[in-house]
Every structure is written in structure tokens, then in C-alpha cells.
Amino acid sequence: MVFGYGPGNEMQKSVKGNRSLLGKRKSLKDLRKENGPFSGGPIKLKEASPEEMEAFRAKLKKQQKKERIQIALIFIGSIGIGAFFWYFLTVYKM
């Protein structure tokens, strides 16, 4: 069977392109030689002072409260809109 036209030709082009890409990959050993080691050892983090921790906690609590209020308003609004449509669909039956 000859694959010189149509889908068979496209399939051959795809396989040929994929084969040409295979040789261009670099091994992990080569990448380490070029870029150095990937892990630079353990990460050292700065210790936060108690004042900074308290400020962070206060900011986090304020943000969580704001999010809870937004969720409650969206929920109440959704129920209100649903009740509005339900009322008009049941009262004005067509």
C-alpha cells in the first residue's frame, strides 16, 4: 500500500519530524555539566519575629473574614435571584 497522498502522507511526515527531534534531546548528565547541580542544598529561610508573626496573623484573619462575607453575600444573592425567577415562572405560566 502506498502512502503518497492524503492522511498516509501526513502520517509519514509526522513520524519523520518526530524522529528528527529525538536526536536533539540532552541527557541529564549533559544538563548538569552545563547548568551545574540543580539542588543548591537546603533552603535557608529567615526566622520571623513575634511582631511580624502577629501582623501576619492579623492580616490573614482580616482577609479570611472578608472572603467569608463575600461568599455569604454571593450565596444570599443567588438564593434571592433564584426565588425571583421561581416566583415569576410559577405566577406567569405561559
N, C-alpha and C positions, 0 to 999 in steps of 0.2 A: 504494500500500500504506500502510495507516495503522499508525503505531507508538504507539498509545494505551494499550497494555497489555503486560504481560509483559516479556520481555527487550528489546524495542524501546524501551519506555518508560524502562527503566533506562539504556539506551544514550544516549537523549536527555538524561536528567538528568546523566549523566556528562559529556557534551560541554558542556552548559550550565555546569556547575560549573567545568570546565577553562577555558572562555572567560572566566569571571568572574575567575579567578586571573591570567590573562595581564596584565591592566592594572595589577596591583599590584606588579609587579617594578620594581626601581630599576636605573638604568644604573650602570655603573662610575664614570662621571663624577660622578653624584649621590652615590654612596657615598664617593668621595674627598673631596667637599666636606664631607660630614657627619663623617667619621672622620679626615680628614687623610690624608697619604700612608701607604701600607701598609708600605713599607720605610723604616726609620729610618736607613739607611746600613749600613755594615759592623758586624758584631757584634764587640765588643771583649772578649776573653777574658783572664782572669788567668793569668799565667805561673806554673807550679808550680815550687817549689824542688826541688832534687835529693832532699832528705829526704822531701818529700811524694810524689815520683815513686816512690821506693824503697818507701815504705809502701804505695802503691797497687799496685805490682807484687807485693809480698809477699801482700797481701790477695787479689789476683787469682789468684795461684798456689795459695793455700790453698783458694780456692773451686773452682778447676778440679780440684784433687786430690780434693776432697770429691765433686764431681759424677762423676768417673771411678769412684770407689769405689762410688757409688750405682748407676751403670749396670752395673758388673761384678756387684754383688750381685743386681740385678734379672735379669740375663742368667743367672746361675748358678741362681737360684731358679726361673726359667722352665724351664730345662732339667731341674731336679730334679722339678718338678711334672709336666712332660711325660713324663719317664721313669716316674714313679709311675703315671700313668694308662695309659701304654703297657703296663707290666707287668701291671696288673690287667685290662686289656682282652684281653691275649693269654693270660693264665693262666686267667681265669674267663670263658671264652667261653660265651655263652648261646645 
